Amino acid sequence: MQPADKVADPAELCVVIVSYRASHHLLDELIGRVLSEGVGQIVIVFNGNFVEGSWSARPRITPVPLAENLGSAAGFGIGLERARQLGSRLILLLDDDNLPHPGCIASLLIAHRLLGGGDDVCLQAYRPQLEWHRLLLTAGVETIALPNTYAWFHLANERHLLRKQLGGQPRQDRNEPFRFPIAKTRVACYGGLLLPAAILDVVALPDPRYFCYYDDIEFTDRISGAGIGIYLCSQAIVADVENSWHVSADTCHPAFSALTPDQRIYLDIRNATHFTRGRVDHLGTYLLNAVLFWIGVLILALFRSSGIRLSLSRIRLIFRAVRAGMRNQLGPYELP
């Protein structure tokens, strides 16, 4: 175990990157950024998109080419295993469109030391694009993976998120200062997650049945369940170069926008439903959230959709996704 009064050396750190894109210009920038902070190893899992690049001959970089896109769950699982084989004590996970701000890794390592520096502490870098990150740091409110959530809906969150869901801006000023520089959280994203390799001795790898979406939430929920703390660190910032499908400049809601592929909506809602259905401790609250979820879907279909035909198609898609999640019908990306 690292002494509590000593910040871990970045050379002890392995960065695991999962890449999906045909173009690697973002990956090149990311590699340059993390190497500039002195990390010891980089593992790059190419999810069916491997081509030779400037990284191929560098001794500290280990490319792992996959013949096809196995999804984020399998990709990060393979990357975590390879990082553990390399003997790294700490592992930082990143997507290929994440870009840590200068000093991000150093801030994560300092926060890790301040929290004890042991193998029972994980850190999540702050990603400004994620509304739930901002709410946790400014208001101390967790809005994701709450007990009794139905799919991705929980009534308790609406006072924070309703205006945004209806097409307006959140009530909070985005320049509101952080009240909690470091905040404990039950779950985290892959992008910007720092974890000790020893955790993999007690927590199984990400569930590949999720393929993508909510697999990081499910994985980190098991980390928390094992008594390992996860802390969101405001001083360690990771920018998302490309927006998630949830963050759209379109006037339509992303779930009812022609710009959003069916596949993304289906997998996200299916996996969210599967994850939340096993975390019910008050049936009445869960059923209320279920009713309000479907009312919300109808409201969005009527007022934040690009057309009636798309609305009907997406309602059917959401119904199939919820049903599949309830029935434990997980798997890759094929639509039923």
N, C-alpha and C positions, 0 to 999 in steps of 0.2 A: 504493500500500500504506500502511496506517495505521502511523505511527511506533510502534516497540515500547514506548516509554515513555509512551504516551498511551492512555487508555481511550477507546474509541469512544463518540461521542455517541449517546444513544438516538434522536435525531432522524434518524440515518443508517439506522435499522432499520425494516424493513417486517415487520409481523406478518401471516402468511397463516393464515386460519382456514377450515376446511372444515366446513360445517354440514349436518346430515342431519335434524334433528328438527323436527316440526311446531310444537312449542312453543319459543319463543325466549327464555325467561326466563334460561336458563343463558348463552346468547349475550350477552344484555344485561349480565350480571354480568361476563363475560369481557372484553367491550369496555371497560367502565368500569375494570377492573383494569389493562389494558395501556395505556390512555390516561393513567392516573394516573402511569405511569412515563415518560411523555414520548416515546413512540415517534412516529416521523415519519409513517408510513402504516400503514393496515390494509386488507388485501384480504380480503373475505369471499366465499367460493365457496359458493353455495347449491345443494346437490345435489338439485334438484327440489322444494325447500321454501320458495321465496322468497315473502315477504310484505313489504309496506312496514312499516318500523319507525322508531324514533327515530334510527337510524344513517343513514337515507337522505339526509338533508340536510347531514350533517357533511362538511366539505371534505376531511378526512384519511382518509375511509373510502370505499373503492371496492367496491361490491357487484357480484358476478359471478353473475347468475342462470342456472342451467342448467335446461333444460326437463324433465330427468329425472335420476334418481340414476345417475351414471356411475361410482360407486365412489370409494374413497379415492385410488387410484392416479391416475386421470384428474383428480379434483378437486384434489389437491395439485399435479399437473403443470400444470394451468391456472393455479392460484394462483401457482406459482413463476414462470411466464412473465410474468404480469401484474406481479408485484413487480419483475422485471428490467426490464420496460418503464418502470416508474415511476422507475428509476434508483437504487434503494436499494442500498447496498453490502452490507448484512447482512440476512438474512431469518430470521425465527423462525416455525416451524411449530407450529400448535396445532389440536387438535380442539375442537369447540364444547362438549365437556364437560370440557375441561382448565381448571384454574384456577391460574395461577401464584401462589405466595405473594408477599406484598409484598417487594420487593427482589430477586425472582427474576431479572428482566431485567438489573438492575445487576450481580448476581453473575455472570451469564453473560458480560457484557461485560468485567468485571474478569478473569475466568478466561481469556477470549480474549486479552486483553492480556498476561497472565502467560505464556501459551504462545506469544508472539511477535506476536500481533495481525495476522498475515498472512492471505492467501487460501488457505492450505493447512491451516487449523485449523477444525474444527467442534466444537461443544459440545452435549452432551445433558444436559438438566435431569434431576435425580433425581426419579423417580416412585415413592413408597413402596409403592404397590400392586404393583409389579413385583418379584417375588422375585429375578429375575436381576439387577436393579439392586442390590438389597441385598447379594446374594452378592458381586458384583464390588467393592463399596465396603468390605465388612467382611472378606472373605477373599481378595480379588484373584483370584477364580475366575470365568471365563466359562462359562456353561452354555447359551448359545444359539448356533446356527449353527456348531457345531464340525464340522470335517471328519469324514466317515464317519457322520454322523447319518443315521438312516433315519426319514423323516417328521419327527417331532419328538423321537425317542428316541435317546439316546446313553448307553451303560452308564456312562461316566465321571461322568455327572451324578447317578446314583442315590444316591450317598452323601449328596448334598445335598437331593434332592427326593423320595426314596422315601416317607418318612413322610407327606409332604403328599399324594402321589398316592394313598396307601392310606387317606386320611381323617384322618390325625393332623396335629399341628403340626410344622413344621420343627425340627430339633435346635437350631439357633441361637436364642438369645434375641433377640427383635425389638428389644430395647433395646441390643444389642451395639454398641459405638462403632465408627465408621468408622476403619479402618486406612489407607485410601487416600482422602483428600479429593477427589482428582482421579485417575481411572483411565482408561487407554486401553482402547477397545473397538473391535472390528471392525465392529459393526453398531449401529444405533440405531432408535428409534421416531420417527414423525413428531412426536408430541406432545412439545414441549419441545426440538426440534432447531434449533440456531442454526447457520447456514451462510452463508459469503460467496457473494454472487450470482455471482462469477467462476467458481465451481465448475461452474456450468451450461454454461460454455464447453468443459469437458472431460469432463463426465459427463452422459449422456442422462437425460431426465426419467423418473420412475417408470413402470414397465411397465404400461400399462392392461389388459393381458390378465389380470393377477392380480386385477383388480377390487377386492378388499379382502383383507386378511390376508396377511402376509408380503411385501407389496409394499414396505413401508418397509424391511424387512430386506434385500430384494434391491437396493433403491436405494442404501442406505447401504453395502452390501457392495461395490458398484461404486465408491463414493466412496473407501473404504479401498483398493480395488484400484488406484486411480489415484494412490496415494501420499499421500493427504490424511488427516491424523490426526483421529480422533473421540474425544473425551474426555467421560466422565461426570463431572459436577460435583455434588458432594454439597451444596454451599451454595445451589444454585439448585433450588428445589423446586416441582414442579407436581403439584397434587392432581388425582386423577381423581374427578369428582363422581359418575359412574356407573361401576360395576364392569364390567370386561370379562367376557365369558361364561366365561373360564377361572377367574375368581374367584367362587366360588359358596358361599353359606352352606348349600346343600342337602346332605343327608347322602350323596346319590349323587354319583358323579363327574360333572362337567359334561358329558362326552361321552355319559353314560348317564343323563342326567336328562331327564325330560319337560319341564322348564322351558327347555331349550336347543333352539332351532329347528334342524331338520336342515340348513338352508342354511348356518348358521355353522360347524357341524362339517365339512360337506363342503368348503366353500371353504378353511377353515383347513388341514385335513389335505392336501387336494389341492395347495395352493400350497406348503406345507412340503415335501411330497414332491418336487415339481418343483424347488424351490430346492436341496434337499440332494442330489439325485441327481447333480448336476453337480459336487459337491465331495467326491469319493471319491478318496483317495490310498492306501487300504489295503483291498483288496477283502474280505479276511478279517474285518476289524473291521466293515465295512459289513454283511456278511451276518450276522454275529453280532448286530448291533444290529437287523437285520430280524427275525430269529427271536425275539429277546427282546421286540421291539415287539408282535408278534402274540400271544405268550404273555401279555404285559401286558394287551392288549385283552381276551383271554379271562378273565383274572383279574378285571378291572374289570367285565366283563359278568356274572360270576357273583356277585360280592360287593359291588359298588358301583353297582348298577342298580336302577331302580324297578320292574322286572318283566321276566319272561322274554320276553314278546312284544316289548317295547321293546329288550331286549338283542339279540335276533335281528335286528330291524330296523336297529339301529345298527351291528352288525357288518357287515351287507351294505352299509350306507352308507359305512362306513370303507373297506371293500374297494373299492367303486367310486371313492372319492376317491383312494386310493393308485394304483389302476390309471390313472385319468385323469392324475394327476401324472406317472406314469412314461411315459405315452404323449404327453406334451406337449399334452394337451387342456385348454387354458386358455380363459377367456372370462368372461362376466359371472356371473350367479347362478343360472341355470336348472339344476335337478337333471336328471340323465340319466333 
